[in-house]
Amino acid sequence: MQYEIAQLILVLLSFSGFTAGQYHTARPYIPVKGIPNFDPTQLPYWDIYQREGTADKIKIGGTMAGEFTAGLSGGQRKLMMFELVRQRVAAQTDLLICLDEPFAGVTDDFVPYMVKRLNEMREKHNIVLVTNDHVHVLKELADNTLTVSAIDRSTVSINGNQKVDRRKALLALSVGERFQYQSSVADLKFFFDVEVKSNAALIGLGGFVMFLFGMMLLTFWNSTISSASLIVIAGEILAYFSLNPYLLSTVDWRNYMKEESEALMHSSIYVNMVLRSCLTTVLGIIIWNIEYGVINAVVDGLNTFDFWLGIILDNFSTTFPLYFMGIFTTANAQEVEMIGSLPFLLMLFMSTAYSPGAGIPVVKELRYVFTKFYFWCYLPGVAEDMEGCPDTRAATLTYMTLASFFWVFIFMVIQCIFFVKGKKEATKRERSAAELLDDDFADLQVELYGERGREYFERLLKRAETFGNGSSHKGVSSKKE
């Protein structure tokens, strides 16, 4: 069933200085014209950049990972995100659009533009607008007004009706369909253009890698095969720390990318995470091949497939946890650096590569889960000192390959545990919400949305039945038709 009139609900914050979440951040190095399926000429200030001849180059701008990128001002970014949402939802109907402080940081000159856009969106969608700016203008525009107090967070006021349970009010106003965004080639091109083609961080990374391994060429030239293990250690340290700044930037990248997704900039958080992990793996493989080439340039006798495979797998096993934690978890930068570096640090202590044959008997058995142990089992100069190596070359390479994925396995197990825990918490929230479906809730939804509220309430009741929850609902009165 379709309804001709949608709603705009104004959520007023009855205190000043509320700034949390009012700005959706985005990667500052993204060119505005590069955003897929977005027409920036609809922005009220875009003609300025067209007259200046900078419209093709202007970037979103801002600071990420400590690096400032010139581009749009804060207010212009806010308008860009607002216009982006408007364009994304234009082809769909009956969505619930939540706008948190869209007028913050925007000058009075652009208020008429935003009001006009809100009126366009409310014709097809339900809009929840949170603000304490331009209240008088927006009250005239709103169908319903919800006031939130900083003193009493448990209740809210809806259309003058005092002391409405906050959880009940939030659930009652949440009426809308799921947004549909189909991935396309444009999204893949957007990722390539932003993360590869126009990402200055990759140029900096390339320069840093060339400098480090150039110094290794100069200072390790004409080394002997007896020093092979020391040369490999030096090469792997250089590879690890040359890629490390890029790996640590993944935390900011993940947070910014998720906020972009909330503003509907691209199709999928998960797709972007997978693409970023693939890009990082490719960069790692390039650096590790450079390491292999430089080591073979400074010492003879290591130009074999076994040695190349050892370099790739050993580096991967200690690098993988950093960038997968940075991309696929919610850990902060400090947690990623500390926990993600543990495989590298544990390898120093437990692989016995740096202390062959040493260690407490029980503890040193853990060497078998580290790639470097097997790598060292056939490295000239140290292989004869390693204790408990496999008997054959094939066995050594097989175990080394399996060990390189040990931390991948641990990571996946932990992620599965968190996934199951998250599903249980979501089910618990659903059951808690089902307990709110009483007659007062039904009346509240009808007051907010009329017939649409009645239909949505019945849908909630059917969903509640899947959790085995009863409801104190007896009937739905009609306060607002």
Residue pairs with C-beta under 8 A, 6 or more apart in sequence:
1 455
2 93
2 94
3 94
3 450
3 451
3 452
6 94
6 122
6 123
6 124
6 125
6 126
6 127
7 122
7 126
7 127
7 143
7 144
7 448
7 449
8 118
8 122
8 126
8 127
8 129
8 141
8 142
8 143
8 144
9 126
9 127
9 128
9 129
9 142
9 143
9 144
9 145
9 146
9 173
9 448
10 129
10 131
10 138
10 139
10 141
10 142
10 144
10 145
10 146
11 128
11 129
11 130
11 131
11 145
11 146
11 147
11 148
12 131
12 132
12 135
12 145
12 146
12 147
12 148
13 130
13 131
13 132
13 148
13 150
14 132
14 147
14 148
14 149
14 150
15 132
15 149
15 150
16 132
18 101
18 132
19 101
19 104
21 100
21 101
22 100
22 101
22 104
22 105
23 74
23 77
23 78
23 101
23 104
23 105
24 77
24 78
24 81
24 259
24 260
24 262
24 263
25 62
25 255
25 256
25 259
25 260
26 60
26 62
26 77
26 81
26 256
26 259
26 260
26 263
26 265
27 60
27 64
27 194
27 253
27 256
27 257
27 260
28 59
28 60
28 61
28 62
28 63
28 64
28 68
28 69
28 71
29 59
29 60
29 64
29 69
29 194
29 198
29 199
29 200
29 201
30 59
30 60
30 194
31 56
31 57
31 58
31 59
31 60
31 193
31 194
31 198
32 40
32 58
32 59
32 60
32 71
32 72
32 80
33 40
33 55
33 56
33 58
34 190
34 193
34 194
34 198
35 84
35 190
35 265
36 184
36 186
36 187
36 189
36 190
36 266
37 87
37 88
37 184
37 186
38 84
38 87
38 265
39 87
40 46
40 55
40 80
40 83
41 50
42 83
42 87
43 76
43 79
43 80
43 83
44 79
44 110
44 113
45 76
45 79
45 110
46 55
49 55
49 58
58 71
58 72
59 69
59 70
59 71
59 72
60 69
60 71
60 72
60 77
60 80
61 69
61 70
61 71
61 72
61 73
61 77
62 68
62 69
62 71
62 77
63 69
64 249
64 252
64 253
64 256
65 248
65 249
65 252
65 253
67 201
72 80
74 105
75 105
75 106
75 107
75 110
78 102
78 104
78 105
78 106
79 106
79 110
79 113
79 114
81 263
82 99
82 102
82 114
82 117
83 117
84 263
84 264
84 265
85 97
85 99
85 263
85 264
86 117
86 120
86 121
88 179
88 181
88 264
89 95
89 97
89 121
89 124
89 125
89 179
89 264
92 124
92 125
92 177
92 179
92 180
93 124
93 125
93 177
94 124
94 125
94 126
94 176
94 177
95 124
95 125
95 126
95 176
95 177
95 179
96 125
96 126
96 127
96 128
96 174
96 175
96 176
96 177
97 121
97 125
97 126
97 127
97 128
97 176
98 127
98 128
98 130
99 127
99 128
99 129
99 130
100 130
101 130
101 131
101 132
101 133
102 114
102 129
102 131
103 111
103 114
103 131
103 133
103 134
103 138
104 131
104 133
106 114
111 134
111 137
115 137
115 138
115 141
118 127
118 129
118 141
119 141
121 127
125 176
126 173
126 175
126 176
126 449
128 173
129 138
129 142
131 138
139 145
144 158
144 159
144 173
144 447
144 448
145 158
145 159
146 156
146 157
146 158
146 159
146 169
146 173
147 156
147 157
147 158
148 156
148 166
149 155
149 156
149 157
153 166
154 165
154 166
155 162
155 163
155 164
155 165
155 166
156 164
156 166
156 169
157 163
157 164
158 164
158 169
158 444
158 447
158 448
159 447
164 444
165 436
167 432
167 433
167 436
168 436
168 440
168 441
168 444
169 444
171 433
171 436
171 441
171 460
172 441
172 444
172 445
172 448
172 453
173 448
175 445
175 448
175 449
175 452
175 453
175 456
179 264
181 264
181 267
181 268
182 267
183 267
183 268
183 271
184 267
187 266
187 267
187 268
187 271
188 275
190 266
191 266
191 272
191 275
195 275
195 276
195 279
196 202
196 279
201 246
201 249
202 283
205 242
205 243
205 245
205 246
205 283
208 242
208 245
209 242
209 287
209 290
212 238
212 241
212 242
213 235
213 238
213 290
213 291
213 294
216 234
216 235
216 238
216 294
216 298
217 294
217 297
217 298
220 231
220 234
220 298
220 299
221 297
221 298
222 298
223 231
223 298
223 299
224 299
225 299
225 300
225 301
225 302
225 380
225 381
226 380
226 381
227 299
227 381
228 299
228 301
228 302
228 379
228 380
228 381
228 382
229 353
229 376
229 379
229 381
229 382
231 295
231 298
231 299
232 295
232 311
232 379
235 291
235 294
235 295
235 311
236 291
236 311
236 314
236 315
238 291
239 287
239 288
239 290
239 291
239 315
240 315
240 318
240 319
240 344
242 287
243 283
243 284
243 287
243 319
244 322
246 280
246 283
247 280
247 319
247 322
247 323
247 326
247 340
248 322
248 326
248 333
248 336
248 337
249 326
250 276
250 280
250 322
250 323
250 326
250 327
250 336
251 326
251 331
251 332
251 333
251 336
252 333
253 276
253 326
253 327
254 273
254 326
254 327
257 266
257 269
257 272
257 273
257 276
258 269
260 266
261 268
261 269
261 272
266 272
273 327
273 328
276 327
277 323
277 324
277 327
277 328
280 323
280 327
281 316
284 315
284 316
284 319
285 312
287 315
288 311
288 312
288 315
288 316
289 312
291 311
291 315
292 307
292 308
292 311
292 312
295 302
295 311
296 302
296 303
301 380
302 380
306 378
306 393
306 397
307 379
309 397
309 400
309 401
310 371
310 374
310 375
310 378
310 379
310 400
313 371
313 375
313 400
313 401
313 403
313 404
314 371
314 372
314 375
314 404
316 371
316 404
317 343
317 347
317 370
317 371
317 372
317 403
317 404
317 405
317 406
317 407
318 343
318 344
318 347
320 343
320 407
320 408
320 411
321 339
321 340
321 341
321 342
321 343
321 407
321 411
322 336
322 337
322 340
322 341
323 340
324 408
324 411
325 331
325 335
325 336
325 339
325 340
325 411
326 336
326 340
328 415
329 336
329 415
331 339
343 407
346 370
347 353
347 370
347 371
347 372
348 354
350 359
350 363
350 364
350 366
350 367
350 370
351 367
351 370
351 372
351 373
351 376
352 358
352 359
352 364
352 367
352 373
352 386
352 387
353 370
353 372
353 373
353 375
353 376
353 382
353 386
356 376
356 382
356 385
356 386
356 387
357 385
357 386
357 387
358 364
364 387
367 373
367 388
368 388
368 399
368 403
369 403
369 406
370 403
370 406
371 400
371 403
371 404
373 386
373 403
374 389
374 390
374 396
374 397
374 399
374 400
374 403
375 400
376 382
376 383
376 386
377 383
377 386
377 389
377 390
377 396
378 389
378 393
378 396
383 389
389 396
390 396
390 399
427 467
430 463
430 467
431 467
431 469
433 464
434 460
434 463
434 464
434 467
434 469
434 471
435 469
437 457
437 460
437 461
437 464
437 471
437 472
437 473
438 471
438 472
438 473
439 472
439 473
439 474
439 475
439 476
439 477
441 457
441 473
442 454
442 457
442 473
442 475
442 476
442 477
443 476
443 477
443 479
445 453
445 454
445 456
445 457
446 453
446 454
446 457
446 476
446 477
446 478
446 479
446 480
447 453
447 479
447 480
448 480
449 456
449 480
450 480
450 481
451 481
453 480
454 476
454 478
457 473
457 476
461 471
461 473
464 471
